[in-house]
Amino acid sequence: MSPQCRRLLRWLEVHRTIDPMTSWNDLGIYRLASRISELRKLGYPITRAMVKRRNRWGEVTRVAEYRLGER
Protein backbone atom coordinates (compact mmCIF):
# COMPACT_ATOMS: atom_id res chain seq x y z
CA MET A 1 0.00 0.00 0.00
CA SER A 2 1.36 3.41 -0.96
CA PRO A 3 2.09 6.10 1.66
CA GLN A 4 -0.77 8.21 0.28
CA CYS A 5 -3.21 5.32 0.65
CA ARG A 6 -2.05 4.74 4.21
CA ARG A 7 -2.56 8.44 5.05
CA LEU A 8 -5.98 8.41 3.43
CA LEU A 9 -7.06 5.24 5.22
CA ARG A 10 -5.97 6.63 8.61
CA TRP A 11 -7.94 9.82 7.87
CA LEU A 12 -11.07 7.87 6.93
CA GLU A 13 -10.83 5.67 10.02
CA VAL A 14 -10.93 8.79 12.21
CA HIS A 15 -13.11 11.23 10.24
CA ARG A 16 -15.19 8.73 8.16
CA THR A 17 -15.53 11.13 5.16
CA ILE A 18 -13.29 13.13 2.85
CA ASP A 19 -13.70 15.40 -0.16
CA PRO A 20 -11.12 16.50 -2.76
CA MET A 21 -10.24 19.84 -1.13
CA THR A 22 -9.72 18.27 2.28
CA SER A 23 -7.60 15.61 0.63
CA TRP A 24 -5.41 18.20 -1.07
CA ASN A 25 -5.17 20.65 1.86
CA ASP A 26 -4.79 18.22 4.76
CA LEU A 27 -3.20 15.12 3.22
CA GLY A 28 -1.35 16.42 0.17
CA ILE A 29 -3.26 14.00 -2.07
CA TYR A 30 -4.18 15.59 -5.39
CA ARG A 31 -5.68 12.54 -7.14
CA LEU A 32 -8.13 11.43 -4.46
CA ALA A 33 -10.31 9.32 -6.80
CA SER A 34 -7.26 7.28 -7.82
CA ARG A 35 -6.31 6.57 -4.21
CA ILE A 36 -9.95 5.66 -3.41
CA SER A 37 -9.89 3.22 -6.34
CA GLU A 38 -6.72 1.61 -4.98
CA LEU A 39 -8.29 1.18 -1.54
CA ARG A 40 -11.45 -0.31 -3.04
CA LYS A 41 -9.34 -2.85 -4.94
CA LEU A 42 -7.83 -3.84 -1.58
CA GLY A 43 -11.35 -4.52 -0.27
CA TYR A 44 -12.18 -1.35 1.64
CA PRO A 45 -15.91 -0.47 1.37
CA ILE A 46 -15.81 3.17 0.31
CA THR A 47 -18.90 4.87 -1.08
CA ARG A 48 -19.25 8.14 -2.96
CA ALA A 49 -21.98 10.77 -2.75
CA MET A 50 -22.18 14.04 -4.62
CA VAL A 51 -22.70 16.87 -2.11
CA LYS A 52 -23.15 20.60 -2.42
CA ARG A 53 -20.43 22.86 -1.07
CA ARG A 54 -19.62 26.53 -1.40
CA ASN A 55 -16.42 27.46 -3.17
CA ARG A 56 -14.19 30.38 -2.18
CA TRP A 57 -16.36 32.77 -4.23
CA GLY A 58 -19.51 31.70 -2.40
CA GLU A 59 -20.89 29.74 -5.35
CA VAL A 60 -22.61 26.43 -4.69
CA THR A 61 -20.87 23.54 -6.42
CA ARG A 62 -21.12 19.76 -6.25
CA VAL A 63 -18.16 17.67 -5.17
CA ALA A 64 -17.58 14.00 -4.44
CA GLU A 65 -17.56 13.03 -0.78
CA TYR A 66 -16.17 9.60 0.04
CA ARG A 67 -17.22 7.62 3.10
CA LEU A 68 -15.61 4.56 4.66
CA GLY A 69 -18.14 1.86 5.54
CA GLU A 70 -17.84 -1.08 7.90
CA ARG A 71 -15.47 -3.79 6.74
C-alpha positions as CSV (number, residue, x, y, z in Angstrom):
1,M,0.0,0.0,0.0
2,S,1.4,3.4,-1.0
3,P,2.1,6.1,1.7
4,Q,-0.8,8.2,0.3
5,C,-3.2,5.3,0.7
6,R,-2.1,4.7,4.2
7,R,-2.6,8.4,5.1
8,L,-6.0,8.4,3.4
9,L,-7.1,5.2,5.2
10,R,-6.0,6.6,8.6
11,W,-7.9,9.8,7.9
12,L,-11.1,7.9,6.9
13,E,-10.8,5.7,10.0
14,V,-10.9,8.8,12.2
15,H,-13.1,11.2,10.2
16,R,-15.2,8.7,8.2
17,T,-15.5,11.1,5.2
18,I,-13.3,13.1,2.8
19,D,-13.7,15.4,-0.2
20,P,-11.1,16.5,-2.8
21,M,-10.2,19.8,-1.1
22,T,-9.7,18.3,2.3
23,S,-7.6,15.6,0.6
24,W,-5.4,18.2,-1.1
25,N,-5.2,20.7,1.9
26,D,-4.8,18.2,4.8
27,L,-3.2,15.1,3.2
28,G,-1.4,16.4,0.2
29,I,-3.3,14.0,-2.1
30,Y,-4.2,15.6,-5.4
31,R,-5.7,12.5,-7.1
32,L,-8.1,11.4,-4.5
33,A,-10.3,9.3,-6.8
34,S,-7.3,7.3,-7.8
35,R,-6.3,6.6,-4.2
36,I,-9.9,5.7,-3.4
37,S,-9.9,3.2,-6.3
38,E,-6.7,1.6,-5.0
39,L,-8.3,1.2,-1.5
40,R,-11.5,-0.3,-3.0
41,K,-9.3,-2.9,-4.9
42,L,-7.8,-3.8,-1.6
43,G,-11.4,-4.5,-0.3
44,Y,-12.2,-1.3,1.6
45,P,-15.9,-0.5,1.4
46,I,-15.8,3.2,0.3
47,T,-18.9,4.9,-1.1
48,R,-19.3,8.1,-3.0
49,A,-22.0,10.8,-2.8
50,M,-22.2,14.0,-4.6
51,V,-22.7,16.9,-2.1
52,K,-23.2,20.6,-2.4
53,R,-20.4,22.9,-1.1
54,R,-19.6,26.5,-1.4
55,N,-16.4,27.5,-3.2
56,R,-14.2,30.4,-2.2
57,W,-16.4,32.8,-4.2
58,G,-19.5,31.7,-2.4
59,E,-20.9,29.7,-5.3
60,V,-22.6,26.4,-4.7
61,T,-20.9,23.5,-6.4
62,R,-21.1,19.8,-6.3
63,V,-18.2,17.7,-5.2
64,A,-17.6,14.0,-4.4
65,E,-17.6,13.0,-0.8
66,Y,-16.2,9.6,0.0
67,R,-17.2,7.6,3.1
68,L,-15.6,4.6,4.7
69,G,-18.1,1.9,5.5
70,E,-17.8,-1.1,7.9
71,R,-15.5,-3.8,6.7
